[in-house]
Amino acid sequence: MIPNENYKNLKDSYLFYNISCKINDYLAAHKGARLYRMGIGDVSLPLCDAVIKALHEAVDDQSKKEKFHGYMPECGDPELRRTISEYYRSRNTDISADEVFVSSGASDELGDIMDIFGNYKTAMIMEPAYPAYVDANIMTGNEIIRLSAGKENGFLPMPNEIPDGRTADIIYICSPNNPTGAVFTREQLKSWVDYANKIDAVIIFDAAYEAFIEDDTLPHSIFEIEGTRDCAIEICSLSKTAGFTGTRCGYTVIPRTLYRGGMNMHDMWVRNRTTKTNGVSYIIQKGAAAVFTPEGQEQIHKNIDVYKKNAAMLTEAFDKLGIWYCGGKNAPYIWLKCPNDMGSWEFFDYLLEKIQVIGTPGAGFGSCGEGYFRFSTFGSPDDTREAAKRILELFSK
């Protein structure tokens, strides 16, 4: 038996391992040191009251014979699917309930969705990129076209920047982007949609951070763009939207009109889910449904506002220092150019040693991330305020 030899082509996931090692070494040498962690992508605020109430009610339901729920429908509770469909409709985006698939989170879906594409395709990935895009395609044996983004295009590459003669079967777009915080406009996304339709590619649109968009002119969903029902799949998550990082729930949208090679990709995904999953638990789906109630929406946006204020504290410091950055306003990440031409890891070490502030080196998101750095806004306001103060003082000297 020969296992999947594509795993031999995976690089060690050294980014967060190296960060952890450096932090542990520092703490070992500086007993009792206080660190200000601005690198973590996990949320720090608890689930909102509406979600907690729904979770408790669902747990109680499981203790009563007349309300007990066993296996849930593999593609999601019909009521939750309708609720998410209505959420799209509130932004004038027509997605039917049966085009919504409830999942255990975006990360799971980003890997599992490869099943319906098959092996040995070509995937176009804009870098800097969420590392899972790359690794999922390497595991599948896909060829990867790395489309580099940089300061010159605001980390928003366009189809006219693709090398001549290169085309792809799958195109990854993350907007608002992790790690850069950059957000595509409607016009920019329309160019990508037109390109995908022209070459018969499918866009996988990662909308995990759509709830952070505050500019009404920016699209929250790829399906707000004309022509996407024939070329796009959208994957979304409640992890950052509603603090479900430890609770795990998300959703995927596949239009009924999406065909490739004479096969309906929506129906293929139904078959995949009904074969490979037993559905997301009743308790979790009840909590997820509460996110979309008026109370839930009001409460989760109060938490998001806290993270946005964290972003404002950091960007104010960078503005005063004249440091170039993108993100922060419509996204929970800030992507900055390392001062004084420092390398990504050099800047990490400098911040740790001098002011005990931790971020994420941009080089960990692809080679074109070298010389850049990611700050997360998911920390506590007190820690963020102190980190911003220390950064301002350090680079004002």
DRENDO-1510 file (C-alpha; in Angstrom, 1 decimal, always signed):
<recs>
REC; n; res; u; v; w
REC; 1; MET; +0.0; +0.0; +0.0 .
REC; 2; ILE; +1.3; +3.4; -1.0 .
REC; 3; PRO; -0.1; +6.3; +1.1 .
REC; 4; ASN; -0.8; +9.8; -0.3 .
REC; 5; GLU; +2.7; +10.8; -1.3 .
REC; 6; ASN; +1.7; +14.4; -1.8 .
REC; 7; TYR; +2.3; +14.8; +2.0 .
REC; 8; LYS; +6.0; +14.6; +1.2 .
REC; 9; ASN; +5.7; +17.9; -0.5 .
REC; 10; LEU; +4.4; +19.7; +2.5 .
REC; 11; LYS; +6.7; +22.1; +4.3 .
REC; 12; ASP; +6.9; +22.0; +8.0 .
REC; 13; SER; +4.3; +24.4; +9.6 .
REC; 14; TYR; +7.0; +26.4; +11.3 .
REC; 15; LEU; +5.4; +29.8; +11.6 .
REC; 16; PHE; +3.5; +29.5; +14.9 .
REC; 17; TYR; +5.8; +26.8; +16.2 .
REC; 18; ASN; +8.7; +29.2; +15.8 .
REC; 19; ILE; +6.8; +32.0; +17.4 .
REC; 20; SER; +6.0; +29.7; +20.4 .
REC; 21; CYS; +9.6; +28.6; +20.7 .
REC; 22; LYS; +10.8; +32.2; +20.7 .
REC; 23; ILE; +8.2; +33.2; +23.3 .
REC; 24; ASN; +9.1; +30.3; +25.6 .
REC; 25; ASP; +12.8; +31.1; +25.3 .
REC; 26; TYR; +12.2; +34.7; +26.2 .
REC; 27; LEU; +10.0; +33.8; +29.2 .
REC; 28; ALA; +12.6; +31.4; +30.4 .
REC; 29; ALA; +15.2; +34.1; +30.4 .
REC; 30; HIS; +12.9; +36.8; +31.8 .
REC; 31; LYS; +10.9; +35.3; +34.7 .
REC; 32; GLY; +7.6; +37.0; +35.2 .
REC; 33; ALA; +7.7; +39.1; +32.0 .
REC; 34; ARG; +4.4; +40.5; +30.8 .
REC; 35; LEU; +3.8; +39.9; +27.1 .
REC; 36; TYR; +1.3; +41.8; +24.9 .
REC; 37; ARG; +0.0; +39.4; +22.3 .
REC; 38; MET; -1.1; +41.1; +19.2 .
REC; 39; GLY; -0.4; +38.1; +16.9 .
REC; 40; ILE; -3.2; +35.7; +17.9 .
REC; 41; GLY; -6.0; +35.2; +15.4 .
REC; 42; ASP; -8.4; +33.9; +18.1 .
REC; 43; VAL; -11.1; +36.0; +19.7 .
REC; 44; SER; -10.8; +37.2; +23.3 .
REC; 45; LEU; -14.5; +38.2; +24.0 .
REC; 46; PRO; -17.0; +35.5; +25.1 .
REC; 47; LEU; -20.0; +34.4; +23.1 .
REC; 48; CYS; -22.9; +36.9; +23.3 .
REC; 49; ASP; -25.9; +36.5; +25.6 .
REC; 50; ALA; -28.3; +35.5; +22.8 .
REC; 51; VAL; -26.1; +32.6; +21.7 .
REC; 52; ILE; -25.4; +31.5; +25.3 .
REC; 53; LYS; -29.2; +31.5; +26.0 .
REC; 54; ALA; -29.9; +29.4; +22.9 .
REC; 55; LEU; -27.1; +26.9; +23.7 .
REC; 56; HIS; -28.5; +26.4; +27.2 .
REC; 57; GLU; -32.0; +25.9; +25.8 .
REC; 58; ALA; -30.7; +23.4; +23.4 .
REC; 59; VAL; -28.9; +21.5; +26.1 .
REC; 60; ASP; -32.1; +21.4; +28.1 .
REC; 61; ASP; -33.9; +20.1; +25.0 .
REC; 62; GLN; -31.6; +17.1; +24.9 .
REC; 63; SER; -32.7; +16.1; +28.4 .
REC; 64; LYS; -36.4; +15.8; +27.4 .
REC; 65; LYS; -37.7; +13.0; +25.3 .
REC; 66; GLU; -40.2; +15.2; +23.5 .
REC; 67; LYS; -37.5; +17.7; +22.5 .
REC; 68; PHE; -34.5; +15.4; +22.1 .
REC; 69; HIS; -32.6; +15.6; +18.8 .
REC; 70; GLY; -30.3; +12.9; +17.5 .
REC; 71; TYR; -28.7; +13.0; +14.1 .
REC; 72; MET; -29.3; +16.3; +12.3 .
REC; 73; PRO; -29.7; +16.7; +8.6 .
REC; 74; GLU; -26.3; +16.3; +7.0 .
REC; 75; CYS; -26.5; +19.6; +5.1 .
REC; 76; GLY; -27.8; +21.6; +8.0 .
REC; 77; ASP; -31.0; +22.2; +10.0 .
REC; 78; PRO; -33.6; +23.5; +7.5 .
REC; 79; GLU; -34.5; +26.4; +9.7 .
REC; 80; LEU; -30.9; +27.5; +10.1 .
REC; 81; ARG; -30.4; +27.2; +6.4 .
REC; 82; ARG; -33.5; +29.5; +5.8 .
REC; 83; THR; -32.2; +31.9; +8.4 .
REC; 84; ILE; -28.8; +32.2; +6.7 .
REC; 85; SER; -30.6; +32.6; +3.3 .
REC; 86; GLU; -32.6; +35.5; +4.8 .
REC; 87; TYR; -29.3; +37.1; +6.1 .
REC; 88; TYR; -28.1; +37.1; +2.5 .
REC; 89; ARG; -31.5; +38.5; +1.3 .
REC; 90; SER; -31.2; +41.4; +3.8 .
REC; 91; ARG; -28.2; +42.5; +1.6 .
REC; 92; ASN; -30.2; +42.0; -1.6 .
REC; 93; THR; -28.4; +38.8; -2.4 .
REC; 94; ASP; -30.6; +36.0; -3.6 .
REC; 95; ILE; -29.4; +32.7; -2.1 .
REC; 96; SER; -32.0; +30.0; -1.5 .
REC; 97; ALA; -32.0; +27.9; +1.7 .
REC; 98; ASP; -31.0; +24.7; -0.1 .
REC; 99; GLU; -27.9; +26.4; -1.5 .
REC; 100; VAL; -26.6; +26.9; +2.1 .
REC; 101; PHE; -24.7; +24.1; +3.8 .
REC; 102; VAL; -24.1; +24.3; +7.5 .
REC; 103; SER; -20.5; +23.2; +8.5 .
REC; 104; SER; -18.3; +22.8; +11.5 .
REC; 105; GLY; -16.2; +25.8; +10.4 .
REC; 106; ALA; -14.5; +27.4; +7.4 .
REC; 107; SER; -11.2; +25.6; +7.9 .
REC; 108; ASP; -12.9; +22.2; +7.6 .
REC; 109; GLU; -14.7; +23.2; +4.4 .
REC; 110; LEU; -11.7; +24.7; +2.8 .
REC; 111; GLY; -10.1; +21.3; +2.9 .
REC; 112; ASP; -13.1; +19.1; +2.2 .
REC; 113; ILE; -14.3; +21.1; -0.8 .
REC; 114; MET; -11.4; +19.7; -2.7 .
REC; 115; ASP; -13.3; +16.5; -3.0 .
REC; 116; ILE; -15.6; +17.8; -5.7 .
REC; 117; PHE; -12.8; +19.1; -7.8 .
REC; 118; GLY; -10.8; +15.9; -7.9 .
REC; 119; ASN; -7.0; +15.6; -8.1 .
REC; 120; TYR; -4.4; +17.2; -10.2 .
REC; 121; LYS; -6.0; +20.5; -10.9 .
REC; 122; THR; -4.4; +24.0; -11.0 .
REC; 123; ALA; -5.1; +26.4; -8.1 .
REC; 124; MET; -4.4; +30.1; -8.2 .
REC; 125; ILE; -3.6; +31.5; -4.7 .
REC; 126; MET; -2.9; +35.1; -4.0 .
REC; 127; GLU; +0.0; +35.5; -1.6 .
REC; 128; PRO; +0.4; +36.5; +1.2 .
REC; 129; ALA; -2.1; +33.8; +1.9 .
REC; 130; TYR; -3.8; +31.8; +4.7 .
REC; 131; PRO; -1.5; +28.8; +4.8 .
REC; 132; ALA; -4.3; +26.2; +4.6 .
REC; 133; TYR; -5.1; +27.2; +1.0 .
REC; 134; VAL; -1.6; +26.1; -0.1 .
REC; 135; ASP; -1.4; +23.0; +2.1 .
REC; 136; ALA; -4.9; +21.7; +1.1 .
REC; 137; ASN; -3.9; +21.8; -2.6 .
REC; 138; ILE; -0.5; +20.2; -2.0 .
REC; 139; MET; -2.3; +17.4; -0.2 .
REC; 140; THR; -4.5; +16.9; -3.2 .
REC; 141; GLY; -1.6; +17.0; -5.7 .
REC; 142; ASN; -2.7; +20.2; -7.3 .
REC; 143; GLU; -0.4; +22.5; -9.1 .
REC; 144; ILE; -0.3; +26.0; -7.5 .
REC; 145; ILE; +0.1; +29.3; -9.3 .
REC; 146; ARG; +1.2; +31.8; -6.7 .
REC; 147; LEU; +0.0; +35.3; -7.6 .
REC; 148; SER; +2.1; +37.8; -5.6 .
REC; 149; ALA; +0.6; +40.8; -4.0 .
REC; 150; GLY; +2.5; +43.8; -2.7 .
REC; 151; LYS; +2.4; +47.4; -1.5 .
REC; 152; GLU; +2.3; +48.6; -5.1 .
REC; 153; ASN; -1.2; +47.0; -5.7 .
REC; 154; GLY; -2.4; +47.4; -2.1 .
REC; 155; PHE; -2.1; +43.6; -1.7 .
REC; 156; LEU; -5.1; +43.3; -4.1 .
REC; 157; PRO; -3.8; +41.6; -7.2 .
REC; 158; MET; -5.9; +41.7; -10.4 .
REC; 159; PRO; -6.3; +39.3; -13.4 .
REC; 160; ASN; -4.1; +41.5; -15.6 .
REC; 161; GLU; -1.2; +40.7; -13.3 .
REC; 162; ILE; -1.4; +36.9; -14.0 .
REC; 163; PRO; +1.7; +35.6; -15.9 .
REC; 164; ASP; +1.0; +35.1; -19.6 .
REC; 165; GLY; -0.3; +31.7; -20.5 .
REC; 166; ARG; -1.2; +30.7; -17.0 .
REC; 167; THR; -4.8; +29.7; -16.2 .
REC; 168; ALA; -6.3; +27.9; -13.3 .
REC; 169; ASP; -9.2; +25.6; -12.4 .
REC; 170; ILE; -9.6; +27.1; -8.9 .
REC; 171; ILE; -9.1; +30.7; -7.8 .
REC; 172; TYR; -8.9; +31.6; -4.1 .
REC; 173; ILE; -10.1; +35.0; -3.0 .
REC; 174; CYS; -10.2; +36.0; +0.6 .
REC; 175; SER; -11.8; +39.4; +1.3 .
REC; 176; PRO; -11.4; +41.0; +3.8 .
REC; 177; ASN; -8.1; +39.3; +3.6 .
REC; 178; ASN; -6.2; +37.3; +6.1 .
REC; 179; PRO; -3.4; +38.2; +6.7 .
REC; 180; THR; -3.4; +41.6; +4.9 .
REC; 181; GLY; -6.8; +43.1; +5.9 .
REC; 182; ALA; -7.1; +44.3; +2.3 .
REC; 183; VAL; -10.7; +44.4; +0.8 .
REC; 184; PHE; -11.7; +44.1; -2.8 .
REC; 185; THR; -14.1; +46.6; -4.3 .
REC; 186; ARG; -17.1; +45.5; -6.3 .
REC; 187; GLU; -15.4; +46.6; -9.5 .
REC; 188; GLN; -12.3; +44.6; -8.6 .
REC; 189; LEU; -14.3; +41.5; -7.8 .
REC; 190; LYS; -16.3; +41.9; -11.0 .
REC; 191; SER; -13.0; +41.7; -12.9 .
REC; 192; TRP; -12.2; +38.4; -11.2 .
REC; 193; VAL; -15.7; +37.0; -11.8 .
REC; 194; ASP; -15.5; +37.9; -15.5 .
REC; 195; TYR; -12.0; +36.3; -15.7 .
REC; 196; ALA; -13.2; +33.1; -13.9 .
REC; 197; ASN; -16.2; +32.8; -16.3 .
REC; 198; LYS; -13.9; +33.4; -19.3 .
REC; 199; ILE; -11.5; +30.6; -18.4 .
REC; 200; ASP; -14.1; +28.3; -16.9 .
REC; 201; ALA; -12.5; +28.4; -13.4 .
REC; 202; VAL; -14.3; +28.3; -10.0 .
REC; 203; ILE; -13.7; +31.0; -7.4 .
REC; 204; ILE; -13.5; +29.8; -3.8 .
REC; 205; PHE; -14.4; +32.9; -1.9 .
REC; 206; ASP; -13.4; +33.0; +1.8 .
REC; 207; ALA; -15.8; +35.4; +3.5 .
REC; 208; ALA; -14.8; +34.6; +7.1 .
REC; 209; TYR; -14.3; +38.3; +8.0 .
REC; 210; GLU; -17.3; +39.9; +6.1 .
REC; 211; ALA; -18.9; +41.1; +9.4 .
REC; 212; PHE; -16.0; +43.5; +9.9 .
REC; 213; ILE; -16.8; +45.5; +6.7 .
REC; 214; GLU; -18.1; +48.9; +7.6 .
REC; 215; ASP; -17.8; +50.7; +4.3 .
REC; 216; ASP; -21.2; +50.2; +2.6 .
REC; 217; THR; -19.7; +50.4; -0.9 .
REC; 218; LEU; -17.7; +47.2; -0.3 .
REC; 219; PRO; -19.2; +43.7; -1.0 .
REC; 220; HIS; -19.7; +41.3; +1.9 .
REC; 221; SER; -20.3; +38.3; -0.4 .
REC; 222; ILE; -19.1; +37.3; -3.9 .
REC; 223; PHE; -22.7; +36.7; -4.7 .
REC; 224; GLU; -23.4; +40.4; -4.7 .
REC; 225; ILE; -21.5; +40.5; -8.0 .
REC; 226; GLU; -23.2; +39.7; -11.2 .
REC; 227; GLY; -22.2; +36.5; -12.9 .
REC; 228; THR; -21.1; +34.6; -9.8 .
REC; 229; ARG; -23.8; +31.9; -9.8 .
REC; 230; ASP; -22.0; +30.2; -12.6 .
REC; 231; CYS; -18.5; +30.4; -11.1 .
REC; 232; ALA; -18.3; +30.7; -7.3 .
REC; 233; ILE; -18.5; +28.9; -4.0 .
REC; 234; GLU; -18.5; +30.9; -0.8 .
REC; 235; ILE; -17.2; +29.7; +2.5 .
REC; 236; CYS; -18.0; +31.6; +5.7 .
REC; 237; SER; -17.5; +31.2; +9.4 .
REC; 238; LEU; -19.0; +32.3; +12.7 .
REC; 239; SER; -15.6; +32.1; +14.4 .
REC; 240; LYS; -14.6; +35.8; +14.1 .
REC; 241; THR; -18.2; +37.0; +13.3 .
REC; 242; ALA; -19.6; +35.7; +16.6 .
REC; 243; GLY; -16.8; +34.3; +18.6 .
REC; 244; PHE; -17.3; +30.6; +17.6 .
REC; 245; THR; -13.6; +29.7; +17.5 .
REC; 246; GLY; -14.2; +27.2; +20.3 .
REC; 247; THR; -17.8; +26.4; +19.4 .
REC; 248; ARG; -17.2; +25.7; +15.6 .
REC; 249; CYS; -19.9; +26.5; +13.1 .
REC; 250; GLY; -19.9; +28.0; +9.6 .
REC; 251; TYR; -21.6; +27.7; +6.3 .
REC; 252; THR; -20.9; +27.1; +2.6 .
REC; 253; VAL; -22.9; +28.5; -0.3 .
REC; 254; ILE; -23.0; +26.6; -3.6 .
REC; 255; PRO; -25.5; +27.8; -6.2 .
REC; 256; ARG; -27.7; +25.2; -8.0 .
REC; 257; THR; -26.6; +26.7; -11.3 .
REC; 258; LEU; -22.9; +25.8; -10.8 .
REC; 259; TYR; -21.9; +23.2; -13.4 .
REC; 260; ARG; -18.5; +21.9; -14.6 .
REC; 261; GLY; -17.9; +19.1; -17.0 .
REC; 262; GLY; -21.6; +18.5; -17.2 .
REC; 263; MET; -21.8; +17.8; -13.5 .
REC; 264; ASN; -23.8; +19.9; -11.0 .
REC; 265; MET; -21.4; +20.9; -8.2 .
REC; 266; HIS; -24.2; +21.7; -5.8 .
REC; 267; ASP; -25.6; +18.2; -6.1 .
REC; 268; MET; -22.1; +16.7; -5.8 .
REC; 269; TRP; -21.7; +18.5; -2.5 .
REC; 270; VAL; -25.0; +17.2; -1.2 .
REC; 271; ARG; -23.8; +13.7; -2.0 .
REC; 272; ASN; -20.5; +14.4; -0.4 .
REC; 273; ARG; -22.0; +15.7; +2.8 .
REC; 274; THR; -24.6; +13.0; +3.1 .
REC; 275; THR; -21.8; +10.4; +2.7 .
REC; 276; LYS; -19.0; +11.9; +4.8 .
REC; 277; THR; -20.7; +13.7; +7.6 .
REC; 278; ASN; -23.5; +13.2; +10.2 .
REC; 279; GLY; -24.2; +17.0; +10.4 .
REC; 280; VAL; -23.4; +19.6; +12.9 .
REC; 281; SER; -24.8; +19.0; +16.4 .
REC; 282; TYR; -28.3; +20.3; +17.3 .
REC; 283; ILE; -26.9; +22.3; +20.2 .
REC; 284; ILE; -24.3; +24.2; +18.1 .
REC; 285; GLN; -26.9; +24.9; +15.3 .
REC; 286; LYS; -29.3; +26.4; +17.8 .
REC; 287; GLY; -26.5; +28.7; +19.0 .
REC; 288; ALA; -25.7; +29.6; +15.5 .
REC; 289; ALA; -29.3; +30.5; +14.7 .
REC; 290; ALA; -29.3; +33.0; +17.6 .
REC; 291; VAL; -26.4; +34.9; +15.8 .
REC; 292; PHE; -28.9; +35.9; +13.1 .
REC; 293; THR; -31.7; +37.2; +15.4 .
REC; 294; PRO; -32.0; +40.9; +15.9 .
REC; 295; GLU; -30.7; +40.5; +19.4 .
REC; 296; GLY; -27.8; +38.4; +18.3 .
REC; 297; GLN; -26.8; +40.8; +15.5 .
REC; 298; GLU; -26.8; +43.7; +17.9 .
REC; 299; GLN; -24.7; +41.9; +20.5 .
REC; 300; ILE; -22.1; +40.4; +18.1 .
REC; 301; HIS; -21.6; +43.9; +16.6 .
REC; 302; LYS; -20.9; +45.3; +20.0 .
REC; 303; ASN; -18.1; +42.8; +20.3 .
REC; 304; ILE; -16.9; +43.5; +16.8 .
REC; 305; ASP; -16.9; +47.2; +17.7 .
REC; 306; VAL; -14.4; +46.4; +20.5 .
REC; 307; TYR; -12.0; +44.8; +18.0 .
REC; 308; LYS; -12.5; +47.8; +15.7 .
REC; 309; LYS; -11.5; +50.2; +18.5 .
REC; 310; ASN; -8.4; +48.0; +19.1 .
REC; 311; ALA; -7.6; +48.5; +15.4 .
REC; 312; ALA; -8.0; +52.2; +15.7 .
REC; 313; MET; -5.6; +52.4; +18.7 .
REC; 314; LEU; -2.9; +50.6; +16.7 .
REC; 315; THR; -3.4; +52.4; +13.4 .
REC; 316; GLU; -3.3; +55.8; +15.2 .
REC; 317; ALA; +0.2; +54.9; +16.4 .
REC; 318; PHE; +1.3; +53.8; +12.9 .
REC; 319; ASP; -0.1; +57.0; +11.4 .
REC; 320; LYS; +1.8; +59.1; +13.9 .
REC; 321; LEU; +5.0; +57.1; +13.1 .
REC; 322; GLY; +4.5; +57.3; +9.3 .
REC; 323; ILE; +4.5; +53.5; +9.0 .
REC; 324; TRP; +2.7; +52.1; +5.9 .
REC; 325; TYR; -0.1; +49.6; +6.5 .
REC; 326; CYS; -3.3; +48.3; +5.1 .
REC; 327; GLY; -6.3; +46.7; +6.8 .
REC; 328; GLY; -7.6; +47.7; +10.2 .
REC; 329; LYS; -10.7; +49.5; +9.1 .
REC; 330; ASN; -12.8; +46.9; +7.4 .
REC; 331; ALA; -10.9; +43.9; +8.7 .
REC; 332; PRO; -9.6; +42.6; +12.1 .
REC; 333; TYR; -6.0; +42.5; +10.8 .
REC; 334; ILE; -3.4; +45.2; +10.2 .
REC; 335; TRP; -0.6; +44.5; +7.7 .
REC; 336; LEU; +2.3; +46.8; +8.0 .
REC; 337; LYS; +5.7; +47.4; +6.4 .
REC; 338; CYS; +8.4; +46.7; +8.9 .
REC; 339; PRO; +10.2; +49.9; +9.9 .
REC; 340; ASN; +13.8; +50.6; +8.9 .
REC; 341; ASP; +13.8; +47.9; +6.3 .
REC; 342; MET; +13.8; +45.2; +8.9 .
REC; 343; GLY; +13.0; +41.6; +7.9 .
REC; 344; SER; +9.8; +40.0; +9.3 .
REC; 345; TRP; +11.5; +37.8; +11.9 .
REC; 346; GLU; +14.0; +40.5; +12.7 .
REC; 347; PHE; +11.1; +42.8; +13.5 .
REC; 348; PHE; +9.4; +40.1; +15.6 .
REC; 349; ASP; +12.6; +39.7; +17.7 .
REC; 350; TYR; +13.0; +43.4; +18.0 .
REC; 351; LEU; +9.5; +44.0; +19.4 .
REC; 352; LEU; +9.7; +41.0; +21.7 .
REC; 353; GLU; +13.1; +42.1; +23.2 .
REC; 354; LYS; +12.5; +45.8; +23.4 .
REC; 355; ILE; +8.8; +46.2; +24.3 .
REC; 356; GLN; +7.4; +42.6; +24.8 .
REC; 357; VAL; +4.9; +43.0; +22.0 .
REC; 358; ILE; +4.1; +40.0; +19.8 .
REC; 359; GLY; +2.8; +40.0; +16.3 .
REC; 360; THR; +3.1; +37.6; +13.3 .
REC; 361; PRO; +6.0; +37.7; +10.8 .
REC; 362; GLY; +4.7; +38.3; +7.3 .
REC; 363; ALA; +7.1; +35.8; +5.8 .
REC; 364; GLY; +5.0; +33.0; +7.3 .
REC; 365; PHE; +2.3; +33.8; +4.8 .
REC; 366; GLY; +4.4; +33.4; +1.7 .
REC; 367; SER; +7.7; +34.7; +0.3 .
REC; 368; CYS; +6.2; +38.1; -0.7 .
REC; 369; GLY; +5.2; +38.6; +3.0 .
REC; 370; GLU; +8.9; +39.1; +3.8 .
REC; 371; GLY; +9.5; +42.6; +5.2 .
REC; 372; TYR; +5.9; +42.8; +6.5 .
REC; 373; PHE; +4.1; +42.1; +9.7 .
REC; 374; ARG; +0.6; +41.2; +10.8 .
REC; 375; PHE; -1.1; +42.6; +13.9 .
REC; 376; SER; -4.4; +41.1; +15.1 .
REC; 377; THR; -7.0; +43.3; +16.8 .
REC; 378; PHE; -8.6; +40.4; +18.8 .
REC; 379; GLY; -6.7; +41.1; +22.0 .
REC; 380; SER; -8.0; +42.9; +25.1 .
REC; 381; PRO; -8.4; +46.6; +24.8 .
REC; 382; ASP; -6.0; +47.2; +27.8 .
REC; 383; ASP; -3.3; +45.1; +26.1 .
REC; 384; THR; -3.9; +46.7; +22.8 .
REC; 385; ARG; -3.7; +50.2; +24.3 .
REC; 386; GLU; -0.4; +49.4; +26.1 .
REC; 387; ALA; +1.1; +47.8; +23.0 .
REC; 388; ALA; +0.2; +50.8; +20.8 .
REC; 389; LYS; +1.8; +53.1; +23.5 .
REC; 390; ARG; +5.0; +51.0; +23.6 .
REC; 391; ILE; +5.3; +50.9; +19.8 .
REC; 392; LEU; +4.8; +54.7; +19.6 .
REC; 393; GLU; +7.4; +55.3; +22.2 .
REC; 394; LEU; +9.9; +52.9; +20.8 .
REC; 395; PHE; +9.9; +54.3; +17.2 .
REC; 396; SER; +9.6; +57.9; +18.3 .
REC; 397; LYS; +13.1; +57.8; +19.9 .
</recs>
